[in-house]
Amino acid sequence: MVQPEPATPNPPQPFGNLAAASVKELFEAANMTGVGDASSVRSKRRQSISAITQYLSAFPGRTWQERWTASELDDAEDPIPFSQVRRRWVETGSIACRA
C-alpha cells in the first residue's frame, strides 16, 4: 500500500509567509505565479481564492490553516477535495458541502 510522504516541516515560501495574508496579498501572490497564464486561468484563480477565503473567514483562527481546520474541510474521516469545494461554489455560490 502506498503511503503519503509526511509534509516538509519548513517548506519553501517563495512569496513569503502567507499563513495570515490578506486576500489582496493572496491575489498578488497568485498573480505572480501565473505570469503568462491566460486571463481565464487568472480569473478562475482569483474566484477560487475569493471563494475559499470568504468561506474560511467565518471560522476562528489567526491563519488560513487554522481556519481550514476549524471549518472541518480537512476532516480525516471524510476529507473534501478542493475541486469539489470549488465546483460547489460555482454551482451554488456556497462552498458548504455538508448538510
Buried (B, 14 or more C-beta within 10 A) or exposed (E): EEEEEEEEEEEEEEBEEBEEBEBEEBBEBBEEEBEEBEEEEBEBBBEBBBBBBEBBEEBEBEBBEBBBBBBEBEEEEEEBEEEEBBEBBEEEEEBEBEE
